[in-house]
Amino acid sequence: MSDTGGYRRVNTAQDATETLLDHWPIRDGEAYLTAIQACLDAIMERVHPQAARNAFIKAAEEAGVSLLQ
């Protein structure tokens, strides 16, 4: 995923946070906001990275962003 419709590799909670903040097609939505918080919490080791991954997937579904897993 990029501004030109390409793909982005997201391997870590840091990558996911940067993608959400800098490259996401929408800036609102409950799942979007939840994903940002979950990713930040994973970076700070407050939640398991899988929780951030799950939140990121839900945000992608909300935004209509395709994921390759």
C-alpha positions in Angstrom: 0.0 0.0 0.0 1.3 3.4 -0.9 0.0 6.7 -2.3 0.3 5.1 -5.8 -1.6 1.9 -4.9 1.4 -0.3 -4.3 2.3 -2.4 -1.3 3.9 -1.8 2.0 5.6 -4.5 4.2 4.5 -4.3 7.8 6.5 -6.5 10.1 6.4 -4.8 13.4 4.1 -2.7 15.6 6.4 0.2 14.7 5.8 -0.4 11.0 2.1 -0.7 11.6 2.0 2.6 13.5 3.9 4.4 10.8 1.6 2.9 8.1 -1.5 4.0 10.0 -0.3 7.5 10.7 1.5 8.3 7.4 -0.1 6.1 4.7 -3.6 5.2 5.7 -6.4 6.2 3.3 -8.8 7.4 6.1 -8.0 9.2 9.3 -11.1 8.3 11.3 -13.1 5.3 12.3 -13.3 3.3 15.5 -11.0 0.5 14.3 -8.4 2.9 13.0 -8.2 4.7 16.4 -8.1 1.4 18.2 -5.3 0.1 16.0 -3.2 3.1 16.6 -3.5 2.7 20.3 -3.0 -1.1 20.2 0.2 -0.6 18.1 1.6 2.0 20.5 0.8 -0.3 23.4 2.6 -3.1 21.7 5.6 -0.9 21.2 5.6 -0.1 24.9 5.1 -3.9 25.6 1.8 -3.2 27.3 0.0 -5.7 25.0 1.0 -8.7 23.0 2.0 -7.9 19.4 -0.8 -10.3 18.3 -3.3 -7.8 19.8 -1.9 -5.0 17.7 -1.9 -7.3 14.6 -5.6 -8.1 15.1 -6.4 -4.4 15.6 -4.5 -3.5 12.4 -6.4 -6.1 10.4 -9.7 -4.8 11.7 -8.6 -1.2 10.7 -7.7 -2.5 7.2 -11.1 -4.1 6.9 -12.8 -0.9 8.0 -10.8 1.2 5.5 -11.1 -1.3 2.6 -7.4 -1.9 2.5 -6.3 -5.3 1.1 -3.8 -7.3 3.1 -1.5 -10.1 2.1 -0.9 -12.3 5.0 
